[in-house]
Amino acid sequence: MKPKASLMKRGVLLSFFMFGLFYSSNTSFEHISLEEHVKASPDHDARERFCKVTPYSKSRLYKIPNVQKSISRWKVKRAYSGEESKVPFRKRNSLKICSANSTDYSMSKLRESMHAHSRQILKQLSYNEKVEVSPVATPGTSLLVQSSNFCAKPISFAFAISSQEGSGKIRGFMIADELNKLGHTAVTVFGKEGPLWPDPLKELRTCSTLHLCIFVKWDSRSFPRILLECKKRGALAFIDLLDYCDSNRKNIVDQWPKEIDGFILQSKFQFQVFQSVGFSNSVVIRHHHTNIKSEKLALRSENHAVKTIGFTGSRKNSGGIIQNFLGDIEIWASKRNIKIVQIVSNRIIAGKTKISDIYDQNKYHTGVIESVDVAIVWPKDFSNSEIYFKPITRFIHWLSHGIPTIVYPTQSYIEIAEEFGYPLLAKNTTEVLEWLEVLVSNKSFRSQISHLGLVMAEKFSLKNTVQQYSNAFCGMHD
């Protein structure tokens, strides 16, 4: 499963990929501020654009609600360069990462220690003891340095996507647009042919130089020829893994293409797993939230009573443990005249909303969400995929609105909870109800959690996440 390392040819410092990956200030790459860079190079736009850049607002996919429908009409005319693996699904080698034994990795122990810490705080609150929740990293962790540092040598990125919605928008178009604003060059390559995007390689062919290709959720059918074109141009190839273990089976490979240089991962636990199977050239860049106006939100009032509980699930949560879980929560809430608002994949189940910005964020951030006082994020099941390989998206989505959020302790949630001392963790319905009682009755504590959530959301804003891309890959093309 090991890819052929080509990074040494580009002088990449191996220490750059050390565990933790929140970028030491001792890097040997030269950094200057963006402001200084622009002043020093008044013609930087003309001189440093390696490809023809098309912002998402000018893209042919802009405002198309479901490009898959238009593509489906072309299915008989489509020609793929790749195909689903012929190895039986459950025997595919890459699935080994999805069934990794968590006890083999030290980061998995964090789940138990953080849950114990959460229970201790809950016990103190039940005895009416005063608890202070401070938005400061806990011992042994470090906050991301908020820096305007900028690569002295801009990078050219290509983001390959298979959908213009969901991950394609969040980890493709949004990241690319912001990298271009930083002075890098970033294009988005749509891998599926159709009337709106007939030539997937068109954007790549405009590039005079290409340093890095990032494949957002590997697509075995559409991405191979894009990978080939990237390699012809001497680019490094990384896969943004996201929720790989829960992907469509046609995208689950047997062996990763040998041309893949590394992965963008969602947790330190994942990083340990990938190191153990030979993919040491990887980097942790967590999901950003999509609430671009979060910094303008006022904190929740201490005097405001809890009237609405929000729940984020998944489109696949149509029954089973979720329905039983929600039933218990609804019984508790109805006795207190509190209503439940259910969100599916961060979208309101019913009703239509108007587009408010180029990324159509109104479907994620609506007036209904603004009325939510407390939120819950719960897995659809307790599989390895849900617990160890899901990103922080749903959790940080609520926090970006200043909404105290009770979460099941999945690995990605636990890691950022530990970093900030966030306590609202629950392993079962009883613990969820205990936290709800505290949040309903203790307005001061609820306000503290609201403030802490906004601080956490700031770290995982679009701006700071894009800076991580710049920091992580700066100097790779030297």
Secondary structure, DSSP 8 states (H G I E B T S, - for coil): ------GGGGT--GGGG-TT-S--TT-SS-EEEHHHHHHH-TTHHHHH--S----GGGSTTTT-S-HHHHHHTTGGG---S----SS-GGG-GGGGGGG--GGGSGGGHHHHHHHHHHHHHHHHHHTT------SS--TT--------EEESS--EEEEEES-SSTHHIIIIIHHHHHHHHHT-EEEEEE-S-STT-S-TTHHHHT-S---EEEEES--TTTSHHHHHHHHHTT-EEEEE-SSGGGS-GGG--SS--TT--EEEES-HHHHHHHHHTT--S-EE-----S-TTGGG-----TT----EEEEEE-TT-SSTHHHHHHHHHHHHHHTTT-EEEEEETTEESS------STT-GGGTS-HHHHT-SEEEE--SS-SHHHHHS--SHHHHHHHTTT--EEE---HHHHHHHHHHT---B-SSHHHHHHHHHHHHH-HHHHHHHHHHHHHHHHHTSHHHHHHHHHHHHTTTT-
